[in-house]
Amino acid sequence: VYIATHENAAFLGPASEQAIARQIAESRGPSGPNSEYLLELAKALRELGKDDPHVFEIERHLIELAAA
């Protein structure tokens, strides 16, 4: 799990799920696109039967951005 705290240069700060999705859509790290990480996280949460409205809302916006 990657957590960006206030001390981290990658910390976006207070942001809507839509803004977070835009940031994720435009970002990639040494292991690949950040969008892939978020989409796989949402998939894994569903497979585990875990409900995470925050992650699922970011996923929804990310999918909309990819379709546009």
N, C-alpha and C positions, 0 to 999 in steps of 0.2 A: 504494500500500500504506500502510495506517495501522499504526503501531507505537506502542503506549503503553509508555513506559519508566517506571521508578520515579519519575522527576521529574514525570510527567504526572498531573494530577488525575484522569484517567479510568482510570488503571492499577488493575486489579482485584486484583493481587497473586497469590500462589500460589493456584491454584484448579483444581478438576477440570474436565474438559470439560463435565460436566453443569451446573456452576455458571456456567461461561463462557456456555453456551447460554442459561441463564436470564437472564443479564445482557444478552446480545445481543437476546433476545426482547422485553425491556422497554425497549430503547433505540432512539432514532432521532436522526439528525442533520439538517443542513440539506438534504442530498441524499436523505433518505428513511430508511426503517427499516433498522436495522443488520442485521436478519435477511436482508433482500434482498441486501445486500453479501456476507454469508457464503455464502448459497446460490448466488449467481452466481460467487463465488470457487471453490467446490467444483466447480461445473459446468465452469468454465474449466480447472481443474486436470485434470479427467477428459478433456476434449477435447484437452488437450496431452499426455495420457498420463503425467501426473505423479501419483505416489502420495504423499499427505500424510495419514497416519493421524490426526494431531491435528485437522486441518481436517475430515476426513470423520467423525470421532467427534463433534465439535461439531455438524456438520450433522445427524447421526443424532438427537442429543438435541433439536435445534431443531425437527426435523420431528415428533418425538414430542410436544413441548410444543404445537405448533400444532394437532395432532390432538386434544389433550385438551380 
